[in-house]
Amino acid sequence: MTNDVRALKNFMVKEDNTPHRLKTSGDISVGDNIVEIKSEGQMTIMDVDTRSDGNWYICSSNKGITTKGFRRNEIEAFSVYWNKKRG
């Protein structure tokens, strides 16, 4: 038995190393501000998940405390949305 925390963590937790998460996808990236089209709520993209059919954009309005998943057609980049509203 070992008391090395790193060795115990690696033994107990099997990390998923498959390349299913992207830092960018098309015109929006992790960290970008977006708008949910339906509610007009502003959020930040926390992650992009490609494991299921199509990309899911994991977004949060409160710095990651709670998150919601959206398809690309449900969100818009904040700058694009703002330009559409203004003009």
N, C-alpha and C positions, 0 to 999 in steps of 0.2 A: 504494500500500500504506500501511496505517496501523499505528501501534504502540499505538493506543488499545485497551486490554484489553476494555472494555465493548463496543466496536464489533465486535471480533473474536469475542467470545463470542456476541453476537447473530447474527452471520453464521454461525458454526459450529454453534450449538445452536438448534434450532427447538423452542420450548417449546409444550407442548400446553395451550392456553388454553380448551379446552372445559370447560363446567361439569359435570364428572363427579364431583368430590370434594365431599363435604359435611362440615361441621364437626359436625353433629348429625344424628341420624336417630332419630326416635321418642323413646324414653325414655332413651337413652344417647348420650353425646357424646364427642368426642375428648378424651382426658385422663382419662376415667372409669376407675375400677378395676372389672374384671369377673372372673368366674370361668368357666373352661371347664368345662362341665357333665360331660363324659366323664371328665376327669382330675382335676377339682377344683383345677386350677392357677390361681393368681391372675395376672392380666396387666393391662396398661394399654392402652386403645385409642389407637393412634397415628394412624389415618386411617380414613375410610369411603369405599369405592370403589363407585361405582354404574355402572361401565362395562358390566359383564356382567349377566346375569339376576339380579335381586335385589341387595341390598346385601351387600358383603363388608366385614367389620370386620377391619382390619389391627391386630393386637395384638402386644405384646411383653412379656416378663417381665424383660428386662434393658436397659431404657432405649433400645430401638431397635437394639441390636447385631444381634439376629436377630428376625425377625417371622414370624407365621403368620396366615393368613386364615381367618375363620370366618363362617358364616352366622348370622343372628340366633337361630335355634333351637338353636344349639350353645353359646351363651354366655348369661350372666345377670349383671345388675348386682350388684356385690358386696353392697350393702346389702340387696337383695331376697333374694339367696341366703343371707346370714347370718341374716336374719329367719326364713326357712323352716327353717334348721337348728336355730335356737334354740327355735322354738315350734311 
